[in-house]
Amino acid sequence: MQTKMIQEGSTKIIVPILDKETNYPPSSAPVFYNPRMELCRDLSVACVAAFAGKRNSYVDALGATGIRGVRIANEVGLDVAINDWSSQAHELIKKNIELNRLSAKALRKNASVLLSESHFDIVDIDPFGSPAPFIDAACRSVSKMLCITATDTAPLCGAHKASGIRKYGAIPLKTEYHPEMGVRILLGAIARNLARYDKSLAPLLSYAMEHYFRVYLAVEKGAAKSNEMTRQVGFICHCFGCGFRSWKYGLAAHMPEKCPSCAERISLAGPLWLGRLHDRKFCNLVLDELESRKLGTRKRAMRLVRLCAEELEIPTYYDQHTICKELKINPPPIETFIEMLHEAGFQASRTHFSGTSFKTDAPLGEIEKILCR
């Protein structure tokens, strides 16, 4: 395996070289490495630093080159374990630990076995593909913070509906707000798994970017808190006829069969997470961390976190261009339209999920009236 040395943040990393580095699938590398995920790793450093105390233990359960875990050890200073079942990955992880003169541990175990037999303050799951096979073990192991990446966006968003049902125990719908649908399906699955161990989650930062979803969750132990968390799980009902949507909390919620707006058949999504996606105070701490560090994607990361912090806590969003196309009108600038919603007495915000989308508590009929003025 040919390798080269790169630098992310303040950390030096040895990564594999491929014949065609300009346009290759990262999965074809002898040890998985994706340079496009630098923003994700920069945010991991900032988020873990914003959350963790220096004595916290951290595990990168699917380490590959070890780049994420090595960066956490070097740039945050936690007690880090980096694991991968591949012998080539394990050797590369050890080299990267030695290169940065760290005391982090390199492990070679099945990730689910490791997480089932060991407990860590912070558990990070960043697989190639679905995190579904590792969620239960991660929920069993974690005590303070859970960080999970999902790149199987099609099953989570409803494009591969049957696969989403099998992997996450929930019905996804392919709607105009499908990225948020995917994040909420993922969070709902994690919440239901945590509840089995009398644990609860509180989302700190949850986002969709390009080909993946990433969630950072505070975890607490206790049956009472777990019961309270499960009340944030429920269902979204969506009408593909007129765009109406509503939601109800509870795993046994009674949902309407027909749309109250146009009487078409209602489609259901869930169970999924209906609570908040972000914690504004935590986002501000992450922004402080990003501001103080030399990171290759710092500006992009800060813009993303700011958008997340400013989002309304509403479980769906509207796409302005989709509505305007139906109304056969030209869309106004998104900031102008949000101001129009404010002037009409409604809450409204942009969303990180899409540059042409917005969140609001205004009914669809009122949105259309304001757009047609």
Order of alpha helices (4+ residues) and beta strands (2+ residues): beta-beta-alpha-beta-alpha-beta-alpha-beta-alpha-beta-alpha-beta-alpha-alpha-alpha-beta-beta-alpha-beta-beta-beta-alpha-alpha-beta-alpha-alpha-beta-beta-alpha
